[in-house]
Amino acid sequence: MGSANGLTNARGGHPLFSFGVITDVQYADIPNGHSFLGVPRFYRHSMLVLQRAVKSWNNNKNLNFAIHFGDIVDGKCPKDQSLNAVKKVVDEFENFKGPVYHMIGNHCLYNLPRDKLLPLLKIPNLDGGRAYYEFSPAPGYRFVVLDGYDISAIGWPHDHPKTLEALKFLRERNPNSDKNSPNGLEGLDRRFLMFNGAVGEEQMEWLDSVLRDATNMKQKVVVCCHLPLDPGASSQEPLLWNYDEVMDVIHRYDCVKVCLAGHDHEGGHSIDSHGIHHRVLEAALECPPGTDAFGYIEVMDVIHRYDRLKVCLAGHDIYDGGHSIDPHRIHHRVLEAALEYPPGTNMLEQME
């Protein structure tokens, strides 16, 4: 499906643009530990994963930018070290020879409040702490970065209206005294946990406006969010509280082709009912020494057919579908994102 250097494919396409991806670095200068499910976590090694990512991206020499999908430091980072830990990881990202775009995750907010975090991550801080924004890396393309903790019990002041709204939301849906516990919750209700959040009404209106504008400009859109937006690409617990409402807005338009996320450390991939690809990236934090979780994505121009995304991820990336592995342990899989298919095309049939 791809050459070893990831620059061409069997159909003779060439990338319109390319970008590096990594998520859930969750660095902390503490010994290795485990998640609440017992999964090993390598807090110091994650910095080495990031360093190798930046080196790989720079060696590629064809990447236009990089995106980190949230959780820059871990919640177990000693709070007197939080500020310096965030700065240390940001400085490592700054070694990349191109722009780096960040989004906030729950572990970011365990360490620093929004007013301190957003300037460090160079997230445009507009209208009192909002952390959603957009950018256009190439003609005809737009990236939309959502703030999945817009409505959240973490990160805002304790008496902030968005904190109070989130706490009320959780009380109505999660009967446990520990709001991070899914005990007794069934199915998709297991997402109603304090370490998740929601997109608020104002952000939802902004998203609708952006997608309407992209449609009018005939742009193709990639949506990015720390929290997954489709149950098929993720386990139930990490989903955005109101992922269904967000997807209702997205499905009003044909411009969104791919949704990318982090948060669910095992990663996943799905194609929803409208043919939109959802790719959840694996966490750098949970890479044992000697393995990696980072990569790059190429938006491919395949002449006379359609644009495609080729995802090249290093080390411990695992796919349920077909893929190839080159001698450098880079996994190649082409996500046929139907960037040029007309509305109503059945992508599952096209991929068979």
Summary of the structure (lengths in Angstrom):
residues: 352
radius of gyration: 19.2
end to end distance: 14.6
largest distance: 57.5
contacts: 1201
relative contact order: 0.16
helix: 28%
strand: 22%
